[in-house]
């Protein structure tokens, strides 16, 4: 997303303050493709994989014209369809939310376009701050305009929570980005009961463990959030735990992937220092040993964490 570019340092900071739907789709993972991780053996969901499938519609075709086909082929075990459905649907959901936010903002007297004094209380030059904000708004409006082509004919009730089923199907097919989004759970959740929430937690955490063993930095970043213990609701509350030792494990792991001397590294070092002060020495040593071993086993060859990495940018 061009208009809102967050660095790893921002992600780590936000992580600390952020605060199904019916039957779940099913899928059996017989043979993971290159770049995919296998569905965990302890996953409660089973699905038959039928391959090969014919080519999907051309990338960029409207979701209105592809949605039913992608849903049907996902249900039959088409990995590519599951990932395409998640990417297109989540992008249209993001565009829908962005469009709704602008619709609300235009009627808000305090919004920067309606309030010439909006930046007088901030540091720096108010005029330059306002110009930067206006540039960002223009970029976001362009995104909405461009997104409307992809999202033409998308389901009218796109925000009804079905994104969780769609993301689960993609995650079972090996989409690590979908796993990170399931951990972050940034979408509005439909009403669920404890049994549904626990089922979700069991499978998503199993998928996350498999993704970590495949060296997924997105999932490692998301796991820092999972164990920070910030209160959430809906599905997200079932993948939120208060465990400073595990939070330290994943923070140390991510730090190993951040280049020394970078702003991200300095921010993480400050955060790690605070975390280490809250954990007994033996638990701290165990967490650091786990991070070093996990990095050597699964992440060493995956390269660094890029400065604009986000666990889930949908």
C-alpha positions as CSV (number, residue, x, y, z in Angstrom):
1,X,0.0,0.0,0.0
2,X,1.7,3.1,-1.2
3,X,-0.1,5.6,0.9
4,X,0.7,4.0,4.3
5,X,4.2,2.6,4.5
6,X,5.1,1.2,7.9
7,X,8.5,0.0,8.8
8,X,9.3,-3.0,11.0
9,X,10.0,-0.6,13.8
10,X,6.6,0.9,13.5
11,X,5.1,-2.6,13.3
12,X,6.9,-3.6,16.5
13,X,5.7,-0.5,18.2
14,X,2.1,-0.9,17.0
15,X,2.2,-4.5,18.0
16,X,2.4,-3.5,21.6
17,X,-0.6,-1.1,21.6
18,X,-3.0,-2.6,19.1
19,X,-5.6,-3.8,20.5
20,X,-17.1,-19.1,12.1
21,X,-18.5,-18.3,11.0
22,X,-20.3,-21.7,10.6
23,X,-18.6,-24.6,9.2
24,X,-14.9,-24.2,8.3
25,X,-13.7,-25.0,4.8
26,X,-11.8,-28.2,4.4
27,X,-8.7,-29.3,2.6
28,X,-6.1,-32.3,2.6
29,X,-2.5,-31.5,1.8
30,X,-1.0,-34.4,-0.1
31,X,2.1,-32.8,-1.5
32,X,3.3,-29.3,-0.8
33,X,4.5,-27.3,-3.8
34,X,7.8,-25.6,-3.7
35,X,7.6,-22.5,-1.5
36,X,4.6,-24.0,0.4
37,X,4.5,-25.6,3.8
38,X,2.6,-28.7,4.5
39,X,-0.7,-28.6,6.4
40,X,0.1,-29.6,10.0
41,X,-0.6,-33.2,10.8
42,X,-2.6,-32.1,13.9
43,X,-4.9,-29.8,11.9
44,X,-8.5,-30.9,12.5
45,X,-9.5,-30.2,8.9
46,X,-9.3,-32.7,6.0
47,X,-9.7,-31.9,2.3
48,X,-9.0,-33.8,-0.9
49,X,-6.5,-32.1,-3.3
50,X,-7.3,-32.6,-7.0
51,X,-4.6,-31.6,-9.3
52,X,-3.9,-30.4,-11.9
53,X,-6.5,-27.7,-12.4
54,X,-7.0,-25.7,-15.6
55,X,-5.6,-22.2,-15.6
56,X,-7.4,-19.5,-13.6
57,X,-8.9,-16.4,-15.2
58,X,-6.3,-13.7,-16.0
59,X,-5.0,-11.7,-13.1
60,X,-6.8,-8.5,-12.6
61,X,-10.2,-9.7,-13.8
62,X,-13.0,-8.4,-11.6
63,X,-13.9,-10.3,-8.4
64,X,-17.5,-10.2,-9.5
65,X,-16.6,-12.3,-12.6
66,X,-14.3,-14.7,-10.8
67,X,-15.7,-15.1,-7.2
68,X,-18.0,-18.1,-7.8
69,X,-15.4,-19.9,-9.8
70,X,-12.6,-19.3,-7.2
71,X,-14.9,-20.4,-4.4
72,X,-15.8,-23.6,-6.2
73,X,-12.3,-24.5,-7.1
74,X,-11.0,-23.7,-3.6
75,X,-13.6,-26.1,-2.2
76,X,-12.2,-28.8,-4.6
77,X,-8.7,-28.3,-3.3
78,X,-7.2,-25.9,-5.9
79,X,-4.3,-24.2,-4.2
80,X,-3.9,-21.4,-6.7
81,X,-7.6,-20.6,-6.6
82,X,-7.5,-20.5,-2.7
83,X,-4.6,-18.0,-2.7
84,X,-6.0,-15.9,-5.6
85,X,-9.4,-15.7,-3.7
86,X,-7.7,-14.6,-0.5
87,X,-5.6,-12.0,-2.2
88,X,-8.4,-10.5,-4.3
89,X,-11.1,-10.7,-1.7
90,X,-8.9,-9.2,1.1
91,X,-7.8,-6.4,-1.3
92,X,-11.4,-5.6,-2.1
93,X,-12.2,-5.6,1.6
94,X,-9.3,-3.2,2.2
95,X,-10.5,-0.9,-0.6
96,X,-14.1,-1.1,0.8
97,X,-12.9,0.0,4.3
98,X,-10.7,2.7,2.9
99,X,-13.6,4.1,0.8
100,X,-15.9,4.0,3.8
101,X,-13.4,5.9,5.9
102,X,-13.2,8.6,3.3
103,X,-17.0,8.8,3.1
104,X,-17.1,9.4,6.9
105,X,-14.2,11.8,6.8
106,X,-15.7,14.3,4.3
107,X,-18.5,15.0,6.8
108,X,-16.1,15.4,9.8
109,X,-15.3,19.1,10.5
110,X,-12.0,18.2,12.2
111,X,-10.7,16.3,9.1
112,X,-7.6,17.9,7.6
113,X,-9.4,18.9,4.4
114,X,-12.1,20.6,6.3
115,X,-9.9,22.1,9.0
116,X,-7.0,24.5,8.0
117,X,-5.7,24.4,11.5
118,X,-5.5,20.6,11.8
119,X,-1.6,20.5,12.0
120,X,-0.9,23.5,14.1
121,X,-0.4,21.4,17.2
122,X,2.1,19.0,15.6
123,X,5.8,19.4,15.5
124,X,7.5,20.7,12.3
125,X,6.2,23.0,9.7
126,X,2.4,22.8,9.6
127,X,2.3,23.7,5.9
128,X,4.7,20.8,5.0
129,X,2.9,18.4,7.3
130,X,-0.4,19.3,5.6
131,X,1.2,18.9,2.1
132,X,2.5,15.4,3.0
133,X,-0.9,14.4,4.4
134,X,-2.6,15.7,1.2
135,X,-0.2,13.7,-0.9
136,X,-1.1,10.6,1.2
137,X,-4.8,11.3,0.8
138,X,-4.3,11.6,-3.0
139,X,-2.5,8.3,-3.1
140,X,-5.2,6.6,-1.2
141,X,-7.9,8.0,-3.4
142,X,-6.0,6.7,-6.4
143,X,-5.9,3.3,-4.7
144,X,-9.7,3.4,-4.3
145,X,-10.2,4.4,-7.9
146,X,-7.8,1.6,-9.2
147,X,-9.3,-0.9,-6.8
148,X,-12.8,-0.4,-8.1
149,X,-11.8,-2.2,-11.3
150,X,-10.8,-5.3,-9.4
151,X,-13.7,-5.1,-7.0
152,X,-16.5,-4.5,-9.5
153,X,-19.3,-6.9,-8.7
154,X,-17.8,-8.1,-5.4
155,X,-20.3,-9.3,-2.8
156,X,-22.2,-6.4,-1.3
157,X,-21.8,-7.8,2.2
158,X,-18.0,-8.2,1.8
159,X,-17.4,-7.3,5.4
160,X,-19.6,-10.1,6.9
161,X,-16.6,-12.1,8.2
162,X,-16.3,-14.6,5.4
163,X,-12.7,-13.4,5.0
164,X,-11.8,-15.8,7.8
165,X,-13.0,-18.8,5.9
166,X,-11.3,-17.6,2.8
167,X,-8.0,-17.0,4.7
168,X,-8.2,-20.4,6.3
169,X,-8.5,-22.1,2.9
170,X,-5.5,-20.2,1.6
171,X,-3.5,-20.9,4.7
172,X,-4.2,-24.6,4.4
173,X,-3.1,-24.4,0.8
174,X,0.3,-23.0,2.0
175,X,-0.2,-19.2,1.8
176,X,2.0,-17.9,4.7
177,X,0.7,-14.4,4.3
178,X,-2.8,-15.8,5.0
179,X,-1.5,-17.4,8.2
180,X,-0.1,-14.1,9.4
181,X,-3.4,-12.4,8.7
182,X,-5.2,-15.1,10.6
183,X,-2.9,-14.5,13.6
184,X,-3.3,-10.7,13.4
185,X,-7.1,-11.1,12.8
186,X,-7.5,-7.5,11.6
187,X,-10.9,-8.1,10.1
188,X,-14.3,-7.7,11.7
189,X,-15.4,-11.0,13.2
190,X,-18.8,-12.6,12.9
191,X,-20.5,-13.8,16.1
192,X,-18.8,-16.9,17.3
193,X,-19.0,-19.2,20.4
194,X,-16.1,-20.6,22.5
195,X,-16.0,-23.9,20.7
196,X,-15.7,-22.2,17.3
197,X,-13.0,-19.8,18.7
198,X,-11.0,-22.7,20.2
199,X,-11.2,-24.7,16.9
200,X,-9.9,-21.6,15.1
201,X,-7.1,-21.2,17.6
202,X,-6.0,-24.8,17.4
203,X,-5.7,-24.8,13.7
204,X,-4.2,-21.3,13.2
205,X,-1.5,-22.0,15.8
206,X,-0.7,-25.3,14.1
207,X,-0.5,-23.5,10.8
208,X,1.7,-20.9,12.4
209,X,4.2,-23.5,13.7
210,X,4.4,-25.0,10.3
211,X,5.0,-21.6,8.7
212,X,7.8,-20.9,11.3
213,X,9.5,-24.1,10.2
214,X,9.3,-22.8,6.7
215,X,11.1,-19.6,7.7
216,X,8.2,-17.2,7.3
217,X,9.2,-13.7,8.6
218,X,5.6,-12.5,8.3
219,X,4.4,-15.2,10.7
220,X,7.4,-14.5,13.1
221,X,6.4,-10.8,13.2
222,X,2.7,-11.8,13.8
223,X,3.7,-14.2,16.6
224,X,5.3,-11.2,18.5
225,X,1.8,-9.7,18.4
226,X,0.1,-12.9,19.4
227,X,2.0,-13.2,22.6
228,X,1.9,-9.6,23.6
229,X,-1.4,-10.2,25.4
230,X,-3.2,-7.1,24.2
231,X,-7.0,-7.5,24.7
232,X,-9.0,-8.2,21.5
233,X,-12.3,-9.6,20.6
234,X,-14.0,-12.0,18.1
235,X,-11.6,-14.5,16.5
236,X,-8.6,-12.5,17.5
237,X,-9.1,-13.1,21.2
238,X,-8.5,-16.8,20.6
239,X,-5.0,-16.2,19.2
240,X,-3.9,-13.7,21.9
241,X,-1.8,-15.0,24.8
242,X,0.0,-13.4,27.7
243,X,3.4,-15.0,27.6
244,X,6.4,-12.7,27.9
245,X,8.9,-15.6,27.4
246,X,7.4,-16.5,24.0
247,X,7.1,-12.8,23.1
248,X,10.8,-12.5,23.8
249,X,11.5,-15.7,21.7
250,X,9.9,-14.2,18.6
251,X,11.3,-10.7,19.3
252,X,14.8,-12.2,19.4
253,X,14.2,-14.2,16.3
254,X,13.0,-11.1,14.4
255,X,16.0,-9.1,15.7
256,X,18.3,-11.7,14.1
257,X,16.8,-11.0,10.7
258,X,17.1,-7.2,11.0
259,X,20.4,-5.6,9.8
260,X,22.6,-4.2,12.6
261,X,22.7,-0.5,12.9
262,X,19.3,0.1,11.2
263,X,16.6,2.1,12.8
264,X,14.6,-1.1,13.1
265,X,17.4,-2.8,14.9
266,X,17.7,0.1,17.4
267,X,14.0,0.0,18.1
268,X,14.0,-3.7,18.6
269,X,17.1,-3.5,20.9
270,X,15.2,-1.1,23.1
271,X,12.2,-3.3,23.2
272,X,14.2,-6.4,23.9
273,X,15.9,-4.7,26.8
274,X,12.6,-4.0,28.4
275,X,11.3,-7.5,27.8
276,X,14.4,-9.1,29.3
277,X,14.0,-7.1,32.5
278,X,10.6,-8.7,33.1
279,X,11.7,-12.3,32.6
280,X,13.6,-14.6,35.0
281,X,17.2,-15.3,33.9
282,X,16.6,-19.0,33.2
283,X,13.5,-18.2,31.0
284,X,15.5,-15.5,29.2
285,X,18.3,-17.8,28.4
286,X,15.9,-20.5,27.2
287,X,14.1,-17.9,25.0
288,X,17.4,-16.7,23.4
289,X,18.6,-20.3,22.9
290,X,15.3,-21.1,21.1
291,X,15.6,-18.0,18.9
292,X,19.2,-18.8,17.9
293,X,18.3,-22.4,17.1
294,X,15.2,-21.5,15.2
295,X,17.0,-18.9,13.1
296,X,19.8,-21.4,12.3
297,X,17.4,-24.1,11.4
298,X,14.7,-22.2,9.4
299,X,15.5,-18.6,8.8
300,X,19.2,-18.3,8.0
301,X,18.8,-18.8,4.3
302,X,15.6,-16.7,4.1
303,X,17.4,-13.3,4.1
304,X,16.7,-10.3,6.3
305,X,13.4,-8.8,7.4
306,X,12.8,-6.0,5.0
307,X,12.2,-2.6,6.5
308,X,8.7,-2.3,5.1
309,X,7.6,-5.8,6.2
310,X,4.1,-6.1,7.7
311,X,2.6,-9.2,9.2
312,X,-0.6,-8.6,7.4
313,X,-1.1,-5.6,5.1
314,X,-4.8,-6.2,4.3
